[in-house]
Amino acid sequence: MDTPQTIHGVEVTLVDANHCPGAVQLLFRLPTGERYVHCGDMRFCTRLLADPHLGRFRGANAVFLDTTYCNPRFTFPLQEEAIEYVASTIERLMKESAAGGPSRAFLIATYVIGKERILVEVARRCRCKILVTERKLGVMRCLDLPGLDPAQMFTLDQSESRVNVVTMDFMGETWPYFRPNFVNMEQIRTELGVDEVHGVVPTGWMYEMKRKAYPVRSKEACHIHLVPYSEHSSYNELREYVRFLKPHKVIPTVGVHDDDSGKKSHALLKHFRNLVDETASKARFLSTFRRRGSENSNAADSAPGNGAPLTSIQEYDPVKMACWQAGQPTPYLHIANGLQAMERTTKRLRIGDAIANIFRSILALAPEDLLQAAYLVIGKLVPDYEGLELNVGPSIVAAAVAEATGITRAKLRDMHNQLGDMGDVAQACRHTQMTLHRPAPLTVRGVYRTLRQIASEKGSGSSNRRQRAILGMLRSCRESETKFLVRTLVQNLRVGANWRSVIGALARAVVVHQEGLALPKARLDAAAAAASNAFHLCPSLDILVPALVEGGVDELERRCTLTPGVPLKPMLAKISEGIPDVLKQLKGEAFLAEYKYDGQRAQIHMLPDRSVRIFSRNCDDKTTAFPDVCEAITAAAAAECQGLVLDAELVAVDRANGNRLRAFQELSTRARGEVTTHQVLIQVCVFVFDLLYLDGQPLVAQCLRERRARIATALPHLRPGYVELATSVEICPRPALLGLADGVVAAGTGTSPRAASRPELPSTAAPVQQGAQQAAADADVKAAQVEAKVEAKVEERLQEVLLEAFAGGTEGLMLKCLDVGAAYQPSKRSDSWIKLKRDYCEGLRDSLDLVPIGAWYGNGRKAGWFSPFLLAAWDPDTEEFQSVCRCMSGFTDAFYTEATARMKARQLAGPKPYYRTDECPDVWFEAAEVWEIRGADLTLSPVHKAAVGHLHPERGVSLRFPRCIRIREDKRPEDASGPDVICELYHKQTRKMTNAAESLGKAKAATAAGPSLAGKEPVAEGSSEEDDDGGHVEGDVARE
Amino acid sequence: MFEARLVQGGLLKKVLDSIKDLVTDANFDCSPNGFSLQAMDSSHVSLVALLLRSDGFDHYRADRPISMGMNLNNMAKMLKCAGNDDIITMKAEDAGDTVTFMFESPNQERISDFELKLMDIDSEQLGIPDTDYAATVKMPASEFQRICKDLASIGDTVLISVTKDGVKFSTTGDIGSANITCRQNTSVDKPEEQTTIELNEPVCLSFALRYLNSFAKATPLSHTVTLSMSKELPVVVEYRIGDLGHIRFYLAPKIEDEEMEDEA
């Protein structure tokens, strides 16, 4: 036992088989070096894997396997669990009896030898002797089992015990499935004179196992407990055993007798197909199919990819837990394992830790791969602003997946509709094509390089070349690599890794790597914050990663600064719910009320060589789409300017018509791609509102007042209709506290003609001034009153400016702190910028009742549901359902599930002839129910067709930002909103703008005449008036 | 110094046409034994092994073994400029970075030189084992080409089963299925029209038709094709190139059974 013996030149080793006592596995080593394992009857348990001798037989030529339970339906619990169950059941029943329950006798079925561990445990737990036959006792005496003391535990005397050991077939036949024999039991019951007999049959031959772990068969007073205890290995255990040994071949020893054709044995072998060493099974041929040079190429293969980055930073060992060794390139598997781990959790912190752990291993083993790895974790190739796209459509990926896996496109499509994610689909597909030779494992560098190459493919045949490159990578994929590679290709990783989480994790990983694990959490958080700030100023991993690796976190500030040409994430504004809310949020600091133009946010960079680049809100390079803007900026900038970065809004204007602002929708009709100046049809004006960098100096840390002041220096040659300053008014709500005597200070700071300062309201200043004096002289109560008054005044002033802003054709106002907390905070939705828009103030109070007529298949989280839905209005005149919008908000998960089920039942092969829309949803439905939908505003749309012909000959009305409120059970599809309702709502909202201008006039008149505080009233009247007014004012419609 | 002159220059053109779609870049090895190439396709499913023996050339000189990495498409572009009857001579310096193709028209009226830049290719050279196969089928190359072409229009995988009576090619696709059986016929007069089967054990293997069709591009090189198969092993599709050498394609089989739950 456990010592190799040589018999006739063959080395034989016996090791434990965990079967009945005395059972062993035989390990043979032939003089030729061939190794064979005959496991005999064996119950696998993890303990066996620790055996050093068995370990030497990994990769043996063949394993003669105990295939008693070689079928997936045989799954049974560990022996320990089964024993525990038997012992505790008997213990419980005995206690019941002792406590006055029915008297009971127990029978345990065993073979002559085996299952001793059950008896031992029962004797120990129940502290009772067990009745055995003499022969069994003799057997037990021969055994040398831990904790076994036959004299103490067993008896031959019937009167000493209620627990009898009986032969296996005493209570019924066990093979091939259990058929109880209650006659024998009843006999025993009578003999012993007890009320109940409980039998325990430990066996693995249990079909009943499927649902219930421990079934009980009963007949009158006889109960048989079937216990899935076996001394043979279960199906899964067999697989694990084979997986461990990875033999070249498996030879079944049980269940293949009288099998002439070899069919049964073949069927058994199929279960181990993936586990045996296939390449070795083709030994004669493929052993010579070996690479000439690098024999070690499989080293990365053999290292167990345990991939456990989903542990806390403290517990993760970056070297031991990695799936490769120092000096080798980082395998892509490392990233895939990490992403896999992240996918399993939704907790931000754990995702952050997982990413940091990925990077730590790379820092420790292959630091030169860190940059590419960081890109791959986010699923990007370059900084966003460089705009390099993979240009891989879903169809190319699908074609490559189909080819790699041999699955038909139709099947693939079905799977995609079901799983909703191409990566999951690819992972689920089994590869049907063998390869001659296993391709080298994917490396981080290799994958990154191939992706770059795919992105840069151009010209004819490029999509073919892309597909080939993808196919090559897919063929080399191991484990979860397929899933994440495909997700990277379709640009949707779905693991909760974004720039922010990756940057923070990078910094933490670097700090831990450089300074060790014993760091306070605050240090890590500070590092993450520093990296995050650096990234906002300089959103380029190409600069950030080397800076981090070479200089650590402290180096970031010096190396990652704002540079013209590298866009930073724009600062964002909070939303507000109206003027009082805004004032509360601004906490009484001086602020700037700036028109919120309805255009496209643009960050305009002028490089030292005076070339201009324009970036969108998402840092996409839009320079080529706006050549006219580039020219305008060059013209406006100071001649000696050495580079600047502006934050601005691009707005469509009508230069022929007094530079009148045009709607956002018109700007969006501009060509998106590359245009030349003379191709520009929609003229655009730049409304500059911030300056972030001037002549080598980043200004982001300066306060807004300072930055605004520098704009004049930077852009001395403003030109109306081309480059203007955003119109703004400065408002200071706390004159008393600031010691300013002139109350509400309001001054037009804009230099454009549009922003010409209008006469201030002289009457407002006086009472406030008085109030201030009183407050100074009097008690706090009065001061509070004054403040209230001031607030009312500010509110009134703000209302006025807001209405002016609406009248000027803008969306509303941006309110920005001028002095306190007024630095430019890239990418932050800061408290110091607040937007005041009509949507938030008034919104579209009325809702529309619309009918779902189609939908798209949901992606990502919404996979398996329909989302978005295509909603339509009913036109009773033309008897058409006309589409209004796609709606994907306002739904709960439960709603999605139900709606999807309901709609599936009403699915149509195609649209009905009376569905009018230019949208092409994936599925069409029978119009059957009505949903109440609310949205922000109504616009004219080229695709949606509601009320077509009423407002515009071809265009219909669409609802922006729709959300579902509820299902209108009371309405039929024909009761849905019609063109009349839609037109009325449309007119109402345009009227608001014109009415706002009118009421502004009224308000001014009122303030001039009456007492100042009354100034608020006319405005309120004005707004209520416009809602009640029935007349149609067509002013803005004409503009369309 | 490497120099090889082939009077039947057309052969080289045909060789290249048959492999350039399978492999993009490859190393040609020029040794005293001959001019050879071995390369796998990018997905490691198939392998092409070409050997043109030195004694098959009209003049052959390879002072020491050299390896020339070429983009096969570019090489094909140059060889396209040679006439079918032209005499082709290849020349390369031992440490040079180019190879020269010289084309001479049969009547020596036109002589052209093309110089192709060589490239460094990280080749994965494999040793190809000599094995006894369970079944060897020899059949007219054009017949094999036709079968592959016909079946590819029905399905994408072909099941080749060899028994002592004949060889059966079957496929299944969305529109239906197809079976083509070629019987052993040794009675035909011309040896190149015979179908012969040497069988130790019946074999049945599935292959992707796409690759077989690509192999069949070598049909102009030879009248007959030999398919050698063993259980679970790659098939060898061999075309002999006169007495000059051979071109062999190896293709890994597809995994047949679909019943098992996916574990991979």
Chai-1 contact restraints between the chains, C-beta under 6 A:
chainA,res_idxA,chainB,res_idxB,connection_type,confidence,min_distance_angstrom,max_distance_angstrom,comment,restraint_id
A,K270,B,M260,contact,1.0,0.0,6.0,A-B,restraint_1
A,N274,B,E263,contact,1.0,0.0,6.0,A-B,restraint_2
A,K282,B,E232,contact,1.0,0.0,6.0,A-B,restraint_3
A,K282,B,L233,contact,1.0,0.0,6.0,A-B,restraint_4
A,F285,B,P129,contact,1.0,0.0,6.0,A-B,restraint_5
A,F285,B,T131,contact,1.0,0.0,6.0,A-B,restraint_6
A,F285,B,L233,contact,1.0,0.0,6.0,A-B,restraint_7
A,T288,B,G127,contact,1.0,0.0,6.0,A-B,restraint_8
A,T288,B,P129,contact,1.0,0.0,6.0,A-B,restraint_9
A,F289,B,L126,contact,1.0,0.0,6.0,A-B,restraint_10
A,R291,B,E124,contact,1.0,0.0,6.0,A-B,restraint_11
A,R292,B,Q125,contact,1.0,0.0,6.0,A-B,restraint_12
A,R430,B,D262,contact,1.0,0.0,6.0,A-B,restraint_13
A,R430,B,A264,contact,1.0,0.0,6.0,A-B,restraint_14
A,T432,B,K254,contact,1.0,0.0,6.0,A-B,restraint_15
A,T432,B,I255,contact,1.0,0.0,6.0,A-B,restraint_16
A,Q433,B,V45,contact,1.0,0.0,6.0,A-B,restraint_17
A,Q433,B,K254,contact,1.0,0.0,6.0,A-B,restraint_18
A,M434,B,A252,contact,1.0,0.0,6.0,A-B,restraint_19
A,M434,B,P253,contact,1.0,0.0,6.0,A-B,restraint_20
A,T435,B,H44,contact,1.0,0.0,6.0,A-B,restraint_21
A,T435,B,V45,contact,1.0,0.0,6.0,A-B,restraint_22
A,T435,B,A252,contact,1.0,0.0,6.0,A-B,restraint_23
A,L436,B,H44,contact,1.0,0.0,6.0,A-B,restraint_24
A,L436,B,L47,contact,1.0,0.0,6.0,A-B,restraint_25
A,L436,B,P234,contact,1.0,0.0,6.0,A-B,restraint_26
A,L436,B,A252,contact,1.0,0.0,6.0,A-B,restraint_27
A,H437,B,H44,contact,1.0,0.0,6.0,A-B,restraint_28
A,P439,B,H44,contact,1.0,0.0,6.0,A-B,restraint_29
A,L471,B,S43,contact,1.0,0.0,6.0,A-B,restraint_30
A,G472,B,S42,contact,1.0,0.0,6.0,A-B,restraint_31
A,G472,B,S43,contact,1.0,0.0,6.0,A-B,restraint_32
A,R475,B,S43,contact,1.0,0.0,6.0,A-B,restraint_33
